[in-house]
Amino acid sequence: MYEQDQRDATEACLSWPPVLGLFWSVVITLAYLRGNRVQWELAETYGVSQSTVSRAITGVTPLLAQALRSVVPTAEELRADRQYIIDGTLLPCWSWAAVPGLWSGKHRTTGVVVQVAATLEGQLSWISDPTPGSRHDLYCLDQSGALDHLATYPPIGDKGYIGRGMLTPFKKPPGRELLDWQKTFNKSLNHTRATIERVIAHIKTWKVLHTDYRRPYATFKTTISAVIGLIFYTLT
């Protein structure tokens, strides 16, 4: 796997457009990731062709993902002595006929889902690998293995995570209202959960994760990895 990554990186290096060079290729790629800017508009801004911009983004993005991999925490690095808040979020993309399973009934659009963990103080701690948007948050969290490392202090989540030993709000039972203490508990827990919503909003200031991803779907996972690496790099 490492040797394949090295070969991919070498091929990417050779694809840098000579008219731009490494520095401007990186600048254009960062501008694209931060604002999800269309390639023709970047081409006009930097005085090159759209195909040159495309080659720059294609060449630099996997290099960023590889170079920043070491600063991205894994599920195994979540601390057993800390309590986390976990929530899922959809990263939208175009709907490709050749790629089934991207439609999210919850969000009413296509994309991929990632799980996000943060501390009670609002420090981003972990982001999972993406899974197709049709998958439920509970499935995605199970696949990530994160809960295997958080048995001491059960993480906090919404009602979608009921059944996994997490702290979740009470569901209204059929035929009656919640008890007063259950309502108080839900209100307090939802207030705490607001922290993860702010963390996710900060992640999505990288517009390529917030507005429809337009490049080929095969490049989406690498783009997500590159942006996650940049996010954690800025936190260090």
C-alpha positions in Angstrom: 0.0 0.0 0.0 2.8 2.4 0.9 4.7 1.7 -2.4 1.5 2.3 -4.3 1.0 5.7 -2.5 4.6 6.6 -3.4 4.0 5.8 -7.1 0.7 7.8 -7.0 2.6 10.8 -5.5 5.3 10.6 -8.1 2.8 10.5 -10.9 1.0 13.5 -9.4 4.3 15.4 -9.2 4.8 14.8 -12.9 1.4 16.2 -13.6 2.0 19.7 -12.3 1.3 22.1 -15.1 4.7 23.6 -16.1 3.0 27.0 -16.7 2.1 27.1 -13.0 4.8 25.3 -11.1 4.4 23.8 -7.7 3.6 27.0 -5.7 0.8 28.2 -7.9 -0.6 24.7 -8.4 -0.9 24.5 -4.6 -2.4 28.0 -4.3 -5.1 27.2 -7.0 -5.9 23.8 -5.3 -6.3 25.5 -1.9 -8.6 28.1 -3.5 -10.6 25.4 -5.0 -11.0 23.4 -1.8 -11.8 26.4 0.3 -14.4 27.9 -1.9 -15.4 25.1 -4.2 -14.8 27.6 -7.0 -15.5 26.5 -10.6 -12.4 25.8 -12.7 -13.2 28.3 -15.4 -13.4 31.1 -12.8 -10.1 30.0 -11.3 -8.6 30.0 -14.8 -9.6 33.6 -15.4 -8.4 34.7 -12.0 -4.9 33.2 -12.5 -4.6 33.8 -16.2 -4.3 30.2 -17.3 -6.6 27.7 -19.1 -9.3 25.7 -17.5 -7.4 22.5 -18.4 -4.3 23.8 -16.6 -6.4 24.4 -13.5 -7.8 20.9 -13.7 -4.4 19.3 -14.0 -3.2 21.4 -11.0 -6.1 20.2 -8.8 -5.7 16.7 -10.0 -2.0 16.6 -9.2 -1.9 18.4 -5.9 -5.0 17.1 -4.1 -3.7 13.5 -3.5 -0.3 15.0 -2.4 -2.0 17.0 0.2 -4.0 14.0 1.4 -0.8 11.9 1.7 1.4 14.6 3.2 -1.2 15.4 5.9 -2.2 11.9 6.8 -0.1 11.8 9.9 -1.9 14.7 11.5 -5.4 13.1 11.1 -6.5 11.2 14.2 -7.8 7.7 13.8 -10.6 6.1 15.8 -8.0 4.3 17.8 -6.6 7.6 19.0 -9.9 8.7 20.7 -9.2 8.8 24.4 -11.0 6.4 26.7 -10.8 9.0 29.6 -12.7 11.7 27.6 -16.3 12.1 26.8 -17.2 13.0 23.2 -20.1 14.2 21.3 -20.7 12.4 18.0 -22.9 13.3 15.0 -23.1 12.5 11.3 -23.1 15.0 8.5 -23.7 14.7 4.7 -21.1 16.0 2.3 -23.1 16.6 -0.9 -22.1 15.7 -4.4 -23.6 15.4 -7.8 -25.8 12.4 -8.5 -24.0 10.0 -10.8 -26.1 7.3 -12.5 -23.1 4.9 -12.3 -22.8 5.3 -8.5 -25.8 4.0 -6.7 -26.5 4.5 -3.0 -25.6 8.2 -2.8 -29.2 9.4 -2.1 -29.9 10.3 1.5 -33.6 10.2 2.4 -32.8 12.2 5.6 -31.1 15.1 3.7 -33.1 14.7 0.5 -30.0 14.9 -1.7 -27.0 12.9 -2.8 -23.6 12.7 -1.1 -21.5 10.8 1.4 -21.7 10.6 5.2 -19.0 11.1 7.7 -19.1 10.8 11.5 -17.6 13.6 13.6 -16.5 13.5 17.2 -15.7 16.5 19.4 -15.0 17.1 23.0 -17.6 18.7 25.3 -15.5 21.9 25.0 -15.9 21.9 21.2 -12.5 20.6 20.1 -12.6 18.6 16.9 -11.2 15.2 17.7 -12.0 12.8 14.8 -13.7 12.5 11.4 -14.5 9.1 10.0 -14.0 7.8 6.5 -16.9 8.6 4.2 -19.7 6.1 3.4 -22.5 6.4 0.8 -25.3 8.8 1.7 -28.0 6.1 1.8 -26.4 4.6 4.9 -27.7 5.4 8.3 -25.5 7.2 10.9 -25.6 4.2 13.1 -24.3 1.9 10.4 -21.5 4.4 9.6 -20.5 4.7 13.3 -20.4 0.9 13.6 -18.2 0.6 10.6 -15.8 3.1 11.9 -15.1 1.2 15.1 -15.0 4.3 17.2 -17.3 3.0 19.9 -14.9 0.1 20.6 -12.6 2.7 22.2 -15.1 4.7 24.2 -16.6 2.3 26.7 -15.6 4.2 29.8 -17.4 7.4 29.1 -20.3 6.8 26.7 -20.4 9.4 23.9 -23.4 11.8 23.4 -25.5 11.5 20.3 -28.9 12.2 18.9 -31.8 9.7 18.7 -30.4 8.1 15.6 -27.8 6.4 17.8 -30.2 4.7 20.2 -29.2 1.1 20.9 -25.4 1.5 21.1 -24.9 2.5 24.7 -24.6 6.2 24.0 -26.2 9.0 25.9 -29.2 9.9 23.7 -32.5 11.8 24.1 -35.5 9.9 25.1 -38.0 9.1 22.4 -41.6 10.0 23.0 -43.4 6.7 23.8 -46.6 5.7 21.9 -49.7 7.0 23.5 -48.2 9.3 26.2 -45.9 12.2 26.8 -42.5 12.1 28.2 -42.2 12.5 31.9 -41.0 15.8 33.2 -37.6 14.5 34.2 -37.2 13.0 30.8 -38.0 16.3 29.2 -35.5 18.1 31.4 -32.9 15.4 30.5 -33.5 15.9 26.8 -33.3 19.6 27.0 -30.0 19.5 28.8 -28.6 16.9 26.4 -29.7 18.8 23.3 -28.0 21.9 24.7 -24.8 20.0 25.1 -25.2 18.5 21.6 -25.3 22.0 20.1 -21.5 22.0 20.4 -21.1 19.4 17.7 -23.3 21.4 15.4 -20.9 24.3 15.7 -17.9 22.0 15.1 -19.5 20.6 11.9 -20.4 24.2 10.7 -16.7 25.1 11.1 -15.7 22.0 9.0 -18.0 23.1 6.3 -16.5 26.5 5.9 -14.4 24.4 3.4 -17.1 24.8 0.8 -16.0 21.8 -1.2 -17.5 19.8 1.7 -20.6 22.0 1.9 -21.8 22.5 -1.7 -22.1 19.9 -4.4 -18.9 18.2 -5.4 -18.6 18.5 -9.2 -15.4 16.6 -10.0 -15.6 12.8 -10.8 -16.9 10.8 -7.9 -13.7 8.6 -7.9 -11.8 11.7 -6.7 -14.2 12.6 -3.9 -12.7 10.5 -1.2 -9.2 11.8 -1.8 -10.5 15.4 -1.8 -12.3 14.7 1.5 -9.0 13.3 2.9 -7.1 16.3 1.8 -9.5 18.8 3.4 -9.7 16.8 6.6 -5.9 16.8 6.7 -5.9 20.6 6.2 -8.4 21.1 9.0 -6.5 19.1 11.5 -3.2 20.7 10.4 -4.6 24.1 11.2 -5.6 22.9 14.7 -2.0 21.8 15.4 
